[in-house]
Amino acid sequence: MPLETPARIVRALVSHGYNAEREAVTLIAGSDDPSVTLARVVDSVPDDALRITTDHVRAVLASAPAADPPGTESPNDSTSGDPPISDATSRDGDDTVTGTTPPETQGVTGGRNTDPTLRSLVIANDMTGQSTGTGEYDDFVKVFRDRYEKLSKMLRGRVNHRPAKAISNMSGGEDAELIGLVDDVRSTKSGHWIIDLEDTTGTFPCLVMKDKDIAANVNELLLDECIAVQGTLSGDAGILFVDSMHFPDVPRSYRPNTADRHVQAALISDVHVGSQEFMEDAWNRFADWLHTDEAENIEYLLIAGDMVEGVGVYPNQDEELDVIDIYDQYRAFSEHLKSVPGDLDIVMIPGNHDAVRLAEPQPGFDDNLRDIMSAHDAHITSNPSMVTLEGVKILMYHGVSLDEVIAELPAEKASYDEPHKAMYQLLKKRHVAPQFGGHTRLAPEKLDYLVMEDVPDIFHTGHVHKLGWGKYHNVLAVNSGCWQAQTDFQKSVNIDPDSGYAPIVDLDTLNMTVRKFS
């Protein structure tokens, strides 16, 4: 279909993951061949561009030849670069063209493909019913040993590891390489850094000189994460001078999996039913939109925790509750869940406001709550869990540890305004909650269910009530905001939530748009 109207140009840009300035759309529509112009604009914009500007379009128009050579790609055929990611909504009142529902599709009842042979949903790493921890000393030993074994395997291909005990018996001046959990990080009087690394045989001190390039990595370290170092022993062999440092990380060569057909997933979190600030109108607009033809390709709905507001989660919370009883909160949530299309596959994990244990990993909801939340036969699994949709691996984690990452690391590495950058740190460490004994409650189990053994294609979190997304080594990281307006408690701690947003991911391309319903 020719792109003779701005509305069609907007939809074409949104399909590529971009939004655009109004004047930019007007320039494309007024060009000799809008389809070719749009294709060139999409091909020419920088990889980190979030929206199409008039400058982008003018540059293309100024350099465009009189006619295209045969074989020019159309906008829907362009495959150059990584799939772009863009917010399809205007959040700051500027002239950005939004991706809200066009008038011609509003209120239209849609349908989606419900052929069960085309859909595929597999849940892994679900520890519901598998908890064995009793809090005994041996439990802590087991979980840390399992953590070390899993993460050290990811690092052994990069260093020739020798146990800490063996290194302590080496001669001064020898080269040595060690993989260990960070036991302590401290600075010297001269401004250098000493990192104590612990493996299964003991602990060994490692010195990072302040003038080394790798010194910047020390500011990103969290206690109990696993790293590898290479360097040279001091003359007395009492300390290792570090020359290089490695993290488990996502390989830079990683290429994500994609679905074999055009199908979409909606990623949301932090609904907080039961709160006086639950945004019921926004939720209803979202649910109604899911019934339209525009949403017909959305076949999966993933909810990353905090279905309800809970009881006694923070001081004086009872003064901000619309529903007092926790079971009544879940009944109300179930009623709201019934308003979304019944032919969606829904996956839900708990969060820190939900009625499960606070310590992570959190098992899925108990049988009583499952009976209450029986709408649409949703899949309920633990926090975290790896959910594979038609080959696309989605790591769902509520995100409590993001508070700790943001508090511990420099602002340019992790902040509430850009929660996806804190998620990058967890991907780099290949663990959703590395630091034990901090603000994040962690439960000792036989296995460390919080290790990212497999690289996810999408990393989906919530908790911080902020919207943020981006790509880290080709992994799409999404923090999906919330469905709760600012509470008095949030105001007291300077939390300004991003409310009423629904990120929509194309599973065949991993392109993403964001719909705003508030």
C-alpha positions as CSV (number, residue, x, y, z in Angstrom):
1,M,0.0,0.0,0.0
2,P,1.5,3.4,-1.0
3,L,2.4,5.8,1.8
4,E,0.3,8.7,0.6
5,T,-0.9,9.8,4.1
6,P,1.1,10.8,7.2
7,A,-0.9,8.2,9.2
8,R,0.4,5.4,7.1
9,I,4.0,6.8,7.3
10,V,3.6,6.9,11.1
11,R,2.5,3.3,11.2
12,A,5.4,2.3,8.9
13,L,7.9,4.0,11.2
14,V,6.4,2.5,14.3
15,S,6.7,-1.0,12.6
16,H,10.4,-0.2,12.5
17,G,10.5,0.8,16.1
18,Y,10.8,4.6,15.5
19,N,8.8,7.6,16.4
20,A,9.1,10.9,14.5
21,E,8.8,14.6,14.6
22,R,5.6,15.9,12.8
23,E,7.6,18.0,10.3
24,A,9.8,14.9,9.5
25,V,6.6,12.9,8.6
26,T,5.4,15.9,6.5
27,L,8.7,16.0,4.6
28,I,8.5,12.2,3.9
29,A,4.9,12.5,2.8
30,G,5.7,15.4,0.5
31,S,8.7,13.7,-1.2
32,D,8.5,12.3,-4.8
33,D,8.4,8.7,-3.5
34,P,7.5,8.5,0.2
35,S,8.2,4.8,0.3
36,V,11.7,5.1,-1.0
37,T,12.4,8.2,1.2
38,L,11.2,6.4,4.3
39,A,13.4,3.4,3.4
40,R,16.5,5.6,3.0
41,V,15.8,7.5,6.2
42,V,15.5,4.2,8.2
43,D,18.7,2.9,6.7
44,S,20.6,6.2,7.3
45,V,19.8,7.1,10.9
46,P,22.4,6.2,13.6
47,D,21.9,3.0,15.6
48,D,21.3,4.9,18.8
49,A,18.6,7.2,17.3
50,L,15.3,7.1,19.2
51,R,13.2,9.1,16.7
52,I,13.3,10.4,13.2
53,T,14.0,14.2,13.0
54,T,13.7,16.7,10.3
55,D,17.5,16.8,10.0
56,H,17.5,13.0,9.2
57,V,14.9,13.5,6.4
58,R,16.5,16.6,5.0
59,A,19.9,14.9,4.8
60,V,18.4,12.0,2.9
61,L,16.4,14.3,0.5
62,A,19.5,16.4,-0.2
63,S,21.6,13.3,-1.1
64,A,18.9,11.3,-2.9
65,P,19.5,10.5,-6.6
66,A,16.9,11.2,-9.2
67,A,15.8,7.6,-9.3
68,D,16.5,4.5,-7.4
69,P,18.4,1.7,-8.9
70,P,16.6,-1.6,-9.4
71,G,16.3,-3.7,-6.2
72,T,16.0,-0.8,-3.7
73,E,14.6,-2.2,-0.5
74,S,11.1,-1.2,0.6
75,P,10.7,-0.1,4.3
76,N,9.4,-3.5,5.3
77,D,12.3,-5.3,3.7
78,S,15.2,-3.3,5.3
79,T,17.5,-5.5,7.4
80,S,20.4,-3.2,8.0
81,G,21.8,-2.9,11.5
82,D,20.3,-4.1,14.8
83,P,16.5,-3.8,15.1
84,P,15.8,-0.3,16.5
85,I,14.0,0.2,19.7
86,S,11.7,3.2,20.3
87,D,9.1,4.6,22.6
88,A,6.0,4.9,20.4
89,T,4.5,7.6,22.7
90,S,5.2,11.2,23.4
91,R,6.2,11.6,27.1
92,D,7.4,15.2,27.2
93,G,4.7,17.2,25.4
94,D,6.8,17.9,22.4
95,D,5.8,17.5,18.7
96,T,6.7,13.9,18.6
97,V,4.3,11.8,16.5
98,T,2.9,9.1,18.9
99,G,2.1,5.5,18.3
100,T,-1.3,5.6,20.0
101,T,-4.2,3.8,18.4
102,P,-5.3,5.5,15.1
103,P,-8.9,6.7,15.0
104,E,-9.8,4.2,12.3
105,T,-8.9,1.2,14.5
106,Q,-10.2,2.4,17.9
107,G,-13.0,0.3,19.3
108,V,-12.7,-2.4,16.6
109,T,-13.0,-5.8,18.0
110,G,-10.1,-8.0,16.9
111,G,-9.1,-11.6,17.1
112,R,-5.8,-13.4,17.2
113,N,-4.6,-16.7,16.0
114,T,-5.5,-19.3,18.6
115,D,-4.1,-22.3,16.8
116,P,-2.3,-24.1,19.6
117,T,0.1,-25.7,17.1
118,L,1.6,-22.3,16.3
119,R,2.2,-21.2,19.8
120,S,5.0,-22.5,22.1
121,L,5.5,-21.5,25.8
122,V,8.1,-23.3,27.9
123,I,9.0,-22.3,31.5
124,A,12.5,-23.1,32.9
125,N,14.2,-22.5,36.3
126,D,10.8,-22.6,38.1
127,M,11.8,-23.4,41.8
128,T,8.2,-23.4,43.0
129,G,7.9,-26.4,45.3
130,Q,11.7,-27.0,45.2
131,S,12.8,-25.0,48.2
132,T,15.0,-26.9,50.5
133,G,16.7,-24.1,52.5
134,T,16.5,-24.3,56.3
135,G,18.8,-21.4,57.1
136,E,21.5,-23.7,58.4
137,Y,25.2,-23.0,57.7
138,D,25.5,-25.8,55.2
139,D,22.7,-24.2,53.1
140,F,24.8,-21.1,52.6
141,V,27.8,-23.2,51.7
142,K,25.8,-25.1,49.1
143,V,24.3,-22.0,47.4
144,F,27.7,-20.2,47.2
145,R,29.4,-23.3,45.9
146,D,26.8,-23.7,43.2
147,R,27.1,-20.1,42.3
148,Y,30.8,-20.3,42.0
149,E,30.7,-23.5,39.9
150,K,28.2,-22.1,37.4
151,L,29.8,-18.7,37.0
152,S,33.4,-20.0,36.9
153,K,32.6,-22.3,34.0
154,M,31.7,-19.1,32.0
155,L,35.1,-17.7,32.8
156,R,37.4,-20.7,32.4
157,G,37.6,-20.3,28.7
158,R,39.2,-16.9,29.2
159,V,41.8,-17.6,31.9
160,N,43.9,-20.5,33.0
161,H,42.6,-20.6,36.5
162,R,44.7,-21.9,39.4
163,P,43.1,-22.3,42.8
164,A,43.8,-19.7,45.5
165,K,45.6,-22.3,47.6
166,A,47.9,-23.3,44.7
167,I,48.7,-19.6,43.9
168,S,49.7,-19.1,47.6
169,N,52.4,-21.7,47.1
170,M,53.8,-20.2,43.9
171,S,57.1,-18.2,43.6
172,G,57.2,-14.4,43.5
173,G,57.2,-12.8,40.0
174,E,55.2,-15.7,38.4
175,D,52.2,-15.0,36.2
176,A,48.9,-16.2,37.8
177,E,45.2,-16.3,36.9
178,L,42.4,-16.7,39.4
179,I,38.6,-17.0,39.3
180,G,36.8,-16.1,42.5
181,L,33.9,-14.5,44.3
182,V,34.5,-10.9,45.5
183,D,35.0,-11.2,49.2
184,D,36.1,-7.7,49.9
185,V,37.0,-4.5,48.1
186,R,39.1,-1.7,49.8
187,S,41.3,1.1,48.8
188,T,44.9,1.7,50.0
189,K,46.3,5.0,51.3
190,S,47.8,5.6,47.8
191,G,44.4,5.2,46.1
192,H,45.0,1.7,44.7
193,W,42.4,-1.1,45.2
194,I,42.7,-4.4,46.9
195,I,40.2,-7.1,45.9
196,D,40.0,-10.3,48.0
197,L,38.9,-13.1,45.7
198,E,37.6,-16.4,47.2
199,D,37.3,-19.8,45.5
200,T,36.6,-23.2,47.0
201,T,40.2,-23.5,48.4
202,G,40.7,-20.1,50.0
203,T,41.1,-16.4,49.6
204,F,43.8,-14.4,47.8
205,P,44.4,-10.6,47.6
206,C,44.6,-8.9,44.3
207,L,45.9,-5.4,43.7
208,V,44.5,-3.1,41.0
209,M,46.7,0.0,40.5
210,K,44.8,3.3,40.2
211,D,46.5,4.2,37.0
212,K,45.4,1.0,35.2
213,D,42.6,1.2,32.7
214,I,40.8,-1.6,34.5
215,A,40.7,0.5,37.7
216,A,37.3,1.9,36.4
217,N,35.9,-1.7,36.7
218,V,36.5,-1.7,40.4
219,N,33.7,0.9,40.8
220,E,31.3,-1.6,39.2
221,L,32.1,-4.5,41.5
222,L,29.5,-5.9,44.0
223,L,30.4,-8.2,46.8
224,D,29.8,-11.9,46.0
225,E,29.9,-11.5,42.3
226,C,32.3,-13.8,40.3
227,I,35.2,-12.4,38.3
228,A,38.5,-13.6,36.8
229,V,41.8,-11.8,37.0
230,Q,45.2,-12.2,35.3
231,G,48.4,-10.7,36.6
232,T,51.8,-11.2,38.2
233,L,52.7,-12.1,41.8
234,S,54.6,-9.7,43.9
235,G,58.2,-10.5,44.9
236,D,57.1,-12.2,48.1
237,A,54.1,-13.9,46.3
238,G,51.8,-12.4,48.8
239,I,49.6,-10.4,46.4
240,L,48.6,-10.5,42.7
241,F,49.2,-7.4,40.7
242,V,46.2,-7.4,38.3
243,D,46.7,-6.6,34.6
244,S,43.3,-7.6,33.3
245,M,39.8,-8.4,34.7
246,H,37.0,-10.4,33.2
247,F,33.3,-10.8,34.0
248,P,31.0,-13.7,33.1
249,D,29.1,-11.3,30.8
250,V,27.1,-11.8,27.7
251,P,29.4,-12.6,24.7
252,R,29.7,-9.7,22.3
253,S,29.1,-12.1,19.5
254,Y,25.7,-13.2,20.9
255,R,22.9,-13.3,18.4
256,P,19.4,-13.5,19.9
257,N,16.7,-16.0,18.9
258,T,13.6,-14.8,17.1
259,A,10.2,-16.3,16.3
260,D,9.5,-17.9,12.9
261,R,6.3,-15.8,12.5
262,H,5.1,-12.3,13.3
263,V,3.8,-12.5,16.9
264,Q,4.0,-10.0,19.7
265,A,4.3,-10.1,23.5
266,A,3.1,-7.3,25.9
267,L,5.5,-6.9,28.9
268,I,4.0,-5.2,32.0
269,S,4.6,-5.2,35.7
270,D,3.6,-3.6,39.0
271,V,-0.2,-3.5,38.6
272,H,-0.7,-2.8,42.4
273,V,-4.4,-3.5,42.5
274,G,-5.7,-2.6,46.0
275,S,-3.9,0.7,46.1
276,Q,-5.8,3.9,46.1
277,E,-3.5,5.0,43.3
278,F,-4.1,1.9,41.1
279,M,-4.9,3.4,37.6
280,E,-8.0,1.5,36.8
281,D,-9.0,3.7,33.9
282,A,-5.6,3.2,32.2
283,W,-5.8,-0.5,32.8
284,N,-9.3,-0.6,31.2
285,R,-8.0,1.3,28.2
286,F,-5.1,-1.2,27.9
287,A,-7.5,-4.1,28.1
288,D,-9.9,-2.6,25.6
289,W,-7.0,-2.0,23.2
290,L,-6.0,-5.6,23.4
291,H,-9.4,-6.4,21.9
292,T,-8.8,-4.3,18.8
293,D,-7.5,-5.4,15.4
294,E,-4.3,-3.3,16.0
295,A,-3.4,-5.7,18.8
296,E,-4.3,-8.9,17.0
297,N,-0.7,-10.1,16.9
298,I,-0.3,-9.8,20.7
299,E,-0.6,-13.4,21.8
300,Y,1.4,-13.3,25.0
301,L,1.1,-11.1,28.2
302,L,4.0,-11.3,30.7
303,I,3.5,-9.7,34.1
304,A,6.7,-9.3,36.1
305,G,5.4,-9.1,39.7
306,D,3.4,-7.0,42.2
307,M,-0.1,-7.9,41.0
308,V,-1.4,-6.3,44.2
309,E,-0.4,-3.5,46.6
310,G,-0.1,-5.9,49.5
311,V,-0.3,-5.2,53.2
312,G,2.4,-3.9,55.6
313,V,5.0,-3.5,52.8
314,Y,6.0,0.1,53.9
315,P,5.2,2.4,56.8
316,N,1.6,3.6,57.0
317,Q,0.7,1.7,53.9
318,D,-2.8,1.0,55.3
319,E,-3.6,4.7,54.8
320,E,-3.1,4.4,51.1
321,L,-5.1,1.2,50.5
322,D,-8.4,1.0,48.7
323,V,-8.8,-2.7,49.5
324,I,-7.6,-3.7,53.0
325,D,-7.8,-7.5,52.8
326,I,-5.0,-9.2,50.9
327,Y,-7.2,-11.9,49.5
328,D,-9.8,-9.3,48.4
329,Q,-6.9,-7.5,46.6
330,Y,-6.2,-10.7,44.6
331,R,-9.9,-11.2,43.8
332,A,-10.0,-7.6,42.5
333,F,-6.9,-8.3,40.4
334,S,-8.4,-11.4,39.0
335,E,-11.5,-9.4,37.9
336,H,-9.3,-6.9,36.1
337,L,-7.3,-9.7,34.5
338,K,-10.6,-11.1,33.1
339,S,-11.0,-7.9,31.0
340,V,-8.0,-8.8,28.8
341,P,-8.7,-11.2,25.8
342,G,-9.2,-14.8,26.9
343,D,-7.1,-16.1,24.0
344,L,-3.9,-14.6,25.4
345,D,-1.3,-16.8,27.0
346,I,-0.4,-15.1,30.3
347,V,2.6,-15.6,32.5
348,M,2.9,-14.1,36.0
349,I,5.7,-14.1,38.5
350,P,5.5,-12.6,42.1
351,G,7.1,-9.4,43.4
352,N,8.0,-8.0,46.8
353,H,4.4,-6.7,47.3
354,D,2.9,-10.1,46.6
355,A,1.9,-12.6,49.2
356,V,4.9,-14.9,48.9
357,R,8.2,-15.0,50.8
358,L,10.3,-11.9,50.4
359,A,13.6,-13.8,50.1
360,E,14.6,-14.5,46.5
361,P,14.2,-16.8,44.6
362,Q,10.5,-16.4,45.3
363,P,8.3,-19.4,44.6
364,G,5.1,-18.9,42.6
365,F,1.8,-18.2,44.4
366,D,0.4,-20.9,46.6
367,D,-2.7,-22.9,45.7
368,N,-5.2,-20.6,47.5
369,L,-4.0,-17.6,45.5
370,R,-3.8,-19.7,42.3
371,D,-7.5,-20.6,42.8
372,I,-8.3,-16.9,43.2
373,M,-6.3,-15.8,40.1
374,S,-7.7,-18.5,37.8
375,A,-8.8,-16.1,35.1
376,H,-7.6,-17.2,31.6
377,D,-5.7,-20.1,33.2
378,A,-2.5,-18.0,33.5
379,H,0.9,-19.6,33.9
380,I,2.3,-18.9,37.3
381,T,6.0,-19.4,38.0
382,S,8.7,-18.3,40.3
383,N,10.7,-15.1,40.5
384,P,13.0,-15.3,38.5
385,S,12.1,-17.7,35.6
386,M,13.2,-18.1,32.1
387,V,10.1,-18.2,29.8
388,T,10.7,-19.2,26.2
389,L,8.0,-18.0,23.7
390,E,8.4,-19.6,20.3
391,G,12.1,-19.9,20.7
392,V,12.7,-16.5,22.2
393,K,14.1,-16.7,25.7
394,I,12.7,-14.1,28.1
395,L,14.2,-13.8,31.6
396,M,11.5,-12.5,33.9
397,Y,12.7,-11.0,37.2
398,H,10.8,-8.6,39.4
399,G,13.8,-6.5,40.1
400,V,14.3,-5.8,43.8
401,S,18.1,-6.0,43.4
402,L,18.0,-3.0,41.1
403,D,17.7,-0.9,44.2
404,E,21.0,-2.2,45.5
405,V,22.7,-1.9,42.1
406,I,21.6,1.7,41.8
407,A,22.7,2.5,45.3
408,E,26.1,0.9,45.0
409,L,27.3,1.8,41.5
410,P,28.1,5.2,40.0
411,A,25.1,7.2,38.6
412,E,26.4,6.9,35.1
413,K,26.3,3.1,35.4
414,A,22.9,2.8,37.1
415,S,20.1,5.1,38.0
416,Y,16.3,5.1,38.5
417,D,15.9,7.4,35.5
418,E,17.6,4.7,33.3
419,P,16.8,1.4,35.0
420,H,17.9,-0.6,31.9
421,K,21.5,0.4,32.6
422,A,21.3,-1.2,36.0
423,M,19.9,-4.3,34.2
424,Y,23.0,-4.2,31.9
425,Q,25.1,-4.6,35.1
426,L,23.2,-7.7,36.1
427,L,23.7,-9.1,32.5
428,K,27.4,-8.4,32.8
429,K,27.6,-10.3,36.1
430,R,25.2,-13.0,34.8
431,H,23.3,-13.0,38.1
432,V,20.1,-11.2,39.0
433,A,21.0,-10.4,42.6
434,P,24.8,-10.8,43.2
435,Q,25.3,-9.2,46.6
436,F,24.4,-11.3,49.6
437,G,23.5,-9.8,52.9
438,G,22.5,-6.4,51.6
439,H,19.1,-4.9,51.1
440,T,18.0,-7.7,48.8
441,R,16.8,-10.7,50.8
442,L,18.3,-13.9,49.4
443,A,17.3,-17.4,50.5
444,P,20.0,-20.1,50.7
445,E,19.0,-23.1,48.6
446,K,21.0,-26.2,47.3
447,L,21.1,-24.4,43.9
448,D,21.5,-20.8,43.1
449,Y,18.4,-20.1,41.0
450,L,19.5,-16.5,40.5
451,V,22.4,-17.3,38.1
452,M,21.8,-16.5,34.4
453,E,23.1,-19.8,33.1
454,D,21.6,-19.2,29.7
455,V,21.8,-15.8,28.0
456,P,18.3,-14.4,27.6
457,D,17.1,-12.8,24.4
458,I,14.9,-10.4,26.5
459,F,15.5,-9.4,30.1
460,H,12.2,-8.2,31.6
461,T,12.0,-6.5,35.1
462,G,9.8,-4.1,37.0
463,H,9.8,-3.0,40.7
464,V,11.4,0.5,40.3
465,H,8.2,1.9,38.6
466,K,10.3,3.5,35.9
467,L,10.2,2.9,32.2
468,G,13.5,2.1,30.5
469,W,14.8,-0.1,27.7
470,G,17.9,-0.7,25.6
471,K,20.1,-3.4,24.2
472,Y,23.2,-4.8,25.8
473,H,25.3,-7.1,23.6
474,N,22.1,-7.7,21.6
475,V,20.0,-8.6,24.7
476,L,16.9,-6.5,24.9
477,A,16.5,-5.1,28.5
478,V,13.1,-3.8,29.4
479,N,11.9,-2.3,32.7
480,S,8.2,-1.9,32.1
481,G,7.0,0.9,34.5
482,C,3.8,0.4,36.5
483,W,0.1,0.9,36.7
484,Q,0.1,2.9,39.9
485,A,0.1,6.7,40.2
486,Q,2.5,8.3,42.7
487,T,1.6,7.5,46.3
488,D,2.4,9.6,49.3
489,F,5.1,7.2,50.3
490,Q,6.7,7.5,46.8
491,K,6.5,11.2,47.0
492,S,8.3,11.2,50.3
493,V,11.2,9.2,48.8
494,N,11.2,11.2,45.5
495,I,9.9,8.4,43.3
496,D,8.2,9.8,40.2
497,P,6.7,6.7,38.5
498,D,6.2,6.0,34.8
499,S,2.6,4.8,34.9
500,G,0.2,3.3,32.4
501,Y,2.8,2.1,29.8
502,A,2.8,-1.2,27.9
503,P,6.0,-2.2,26.0
504,I,5.1,-4.4,23.0
505,V,7.8,-6.6,21.6
506,D,7.8,-8.2,18.1
507,L,9.1,-11.7,18.8
508,D,10.2,-12.1,15.2
509,T,12.5,-9.1,15.1
510,L,12.8,-8.0,18.8
511,N,11.7,-4.5,17.7
512,M,9.8,-2.8,20.5
513,T,7.2,0.0,20.7
514,V,5.7,1.4,23.9
515,R,2.0,2.2,24.2
516,K,0.8,4.7,26.7
517,F,-2.7,4.4,28.3
518,S,-2.6,6.9,31.1
